[in-house]
């Protein structure tokens, strides 16, 4: 498909009143998982460290995946099809994040990846663009739902329960808006969410993540989703919204609201 045709097929996410939504950077409080083209990213406030200033190209290179982590070859083949790259165009900036399908036309990512978006662009690991219909965000946790017009290639199973300390974890996403990347580690504990205090407990792992990893699926050894990456700290530890919280919010019909437009 030509670039012009592809651009013509992209749909803009509209705000609740029909106005074009927009999202750029979230000022100085933007979470570490989302990679911007302009601005800086703060570490988790509870564990401060040097700010990240890496720049991310607006057109990310399409390169080969980097390993399979703890997954079997068959398991990796499935998860790479369900992982998507997300770009946010709005407010004069472009940010990148990651996401994953939970059914044929629904993606999960982070709130800070899609809120106040002028245009949300979604592409698969093999470079195919997926038209976006709507995006909604949760107030309680850093989670968002993106609904697509077209069917997504694959989607995983959500685990029935949260992992425990010592359980293996694999993170599948698009750090720096680049190639699909797999990193592995273990769950090292729980902590009170240092950003959204009302959320309660979140998971802490030693699986490496980078700006742009926001919204990545964290998987167990069977390829089931056990959490959603949303931040990291200066020590290189990653923070996950646990699958129990994701399930609870998905069951709540009023937990997610449409994204808002950029403020003038």
N, C-alpha and C positions, 0 to 999 in steps of 0.2 A: 504494500500500500504506500502511496506517495506521502511525503510529509504534509502537503496541503490537505490531502484527503483525511489523513489521520487527525490533523488539527481541527478539521471541520467536524469530525465525529465527537470531539471532546465536548462534554457537557459541563456547564458551570453550575456549581452548587449555589442555590439561592437561599437567601435568608427567609425568615418566617413571613415577612411582609412582601416578598417578591423581589426585594432589592438584592443586588449581587453581593454575596458574602466576601470577606477578605481576611487573610491571615498572614501576617508576617512574623516577626520575632516577638516573643513575649518579653520585652524589656530585659531587665537584669535578672528576673526570676525564672527565666526559661530553663527547663530541665535539661540535664546533660545529655539525655538520649536523643534529642532532636538536633540535627546539624544544619546551621544556617549558612547562607552565602555571605550575609553581612552581620556584624555584631559579634558578641561573645556569649559564651555559655557559662553559667555559674554551676559550681558543684553543689551537692546537697547541703543545705545550711548547717545541719547538725555536725557535719564533718568537713570543714572548709579546706580548700586547697587552691592551687593556682588555677586561674581561669583558662579554659580551652579556647584557642583562637584559630583552629584549623579552618581553612576555607574549603568549600565543597563546590565543584563545578556544577553548573546548571544542567549540563548534559553528561551524565555519568557514563563511564566506559562500560561496555558489555564484555566481561571476561569470565573465565571459567570459575565455577564454585571452588572454594578452598577447603576441601576435605569433607568428611562425613560425621565427624564427632563420634559420639557413642552409638550412632544409628547404624543399622545394617544397610547394605547397598539398596535393598528394596525400600526400606524405611526412608532413606534419604531421598530416593526418587520421588516418593509421595510428598515429603515436606517441602522440597524445592518447588513443586508445582503449586503449593498452597501459599507460599510466602510471596509477598508483593512489595514493590518499591512504591513509596508515596511521595509526591512532590506537592508542596503548597505554594501557590503563586498569589501574592497579595501584599498590599501596603508597601509596594516598591521593593520587596524582598522575595527571595525564594528559599524555602527550607525543605529538607528531606527527612523522611522517616521510613519506618517499616510497618508491615501489617501482615495479617494472615486471615485466610477464609475460615468461617465456621459453618457455612453452608453454601449453596450454589451461588447466591447473590449477596452475601453479607460478609463484610470484613471487620476485624477488630484491630484497632490501633490505639494510640494515646490521644487524650484530649488536646494536649499541646501540639500535636502534630497537625491537627485539622481545624482547630477553632479559629474563628475570624478569617476564614479562607475566601479569597476571591475566586480561586479555581483549585480544585483538587484533582491531581492527575495520578492515575494508578497504572502500573505496568507490571508484567509478570517477569519471571527469571529469564525468559527467552526473548524479552523485548517487546512483547505484544501489549498494546494499550487497551485498557478496559474502561469503557464509558461509566462515569459516576452519575448516580441519580440523586442521592441525598447523603448528608453527613450529620450526625447527632452526637452530642457529648454528654457525659455524666457529670453531675455536680460533686458527687461524693468521692469518686476515685478518678485517677488520670486515665480514663478509658473513653473510647469513642467507637461508634458504629458507622461504617460507610456501606451504603447499599449501591450495588452496581446494576447497570442495565443488562449486561451480558453475563452469562454463566462463567464462573471461575473454574480453572482447570481441576482443582482438587481441594479438599478440606479435611482436617484431621478430626480426631475424637477428643473431646474434653475429658480430662481425668475425673474420676468420681470424687477424689479427695486430694487435699494438699500434700505435697511431699514433706518429709521430715529431715532433720539434720543428717547429713551424710549421704543422702540420695543423690545419684548422678543427674546432671542436667545438661541439655544441649540448647544453645540459643541459635536461631536461624533468622538472619536478617540482612540488611544492606547498610552497614556502617559507612559513613562518609558519602552516602548516596551512590556507592560503587557496586562492586560485584557481590553476588549472593555469598555470604560468609557463614561458616559454622564454627562456633567455639564451644568448648566443653568445660565443665567444672562440677562442683558439688554444692548442695545447699548447706550453708554454714550456720544458719540460725534464723531467728525471727527478730523483728524490732518494731517499735511503734513507728508508723510512717512519719518521717521527718518533715514531710511537706504538707500532707493532708491529714492533720491530727485526728479528725473525726473518722477516718477510714479504719483505724485500728492497726492490727498487726500486718506487716508485709514480710516477704521472704528476702533474705540476703544470700547471695551466692558469690563464688569466686570465678564464675565464668566471665571472661573479658567481654566488655561492650564498649562502643565508641559513639560519639555524636552521629546520629543517623540510625542508631539501633533502636531508638524509641519505637515501641509498638511491636517489637519482635516477639515471636512465640518462644517460650521456654518449654522444652519437651523432656519427657522422661525416656527411659531406655526403650519403651515400646512405641515411641513417637506420639504419645498423648500430651496434650497441652496441660501444663501444671502451673503456668503463670504467664504474665505479660511484662516484658522489660519496660521500665519507665525512667530510670535514672541510674547514675553511678556516683561513687564518692571519690575523694582524692586518693584513697588507698587502692583503687581499682576494683572495689566490690560493686556488684550490680544489685539493683533493687527490683523486685517483681511484685506486681499485684497478683495475689494468689488466685488459683482457679476457683476456689470457693466464693471469693468476692465477685469474680466475673460471672459465675453462674447466678449468684443472688441478684445482681443488677440486671442481667438479661431476663430474669423472671419478673422484674418490676416494670410494669408498663409505663410508668412515669419517670423512670430513672434517667432517661436520655431525652434531651431537648435539641431542636435544630440549631445548627451553628449560627453565630451572629456575624454581621458584617464588620469590617475594619472601622474603627473609630476615626473620624476625620482628623 
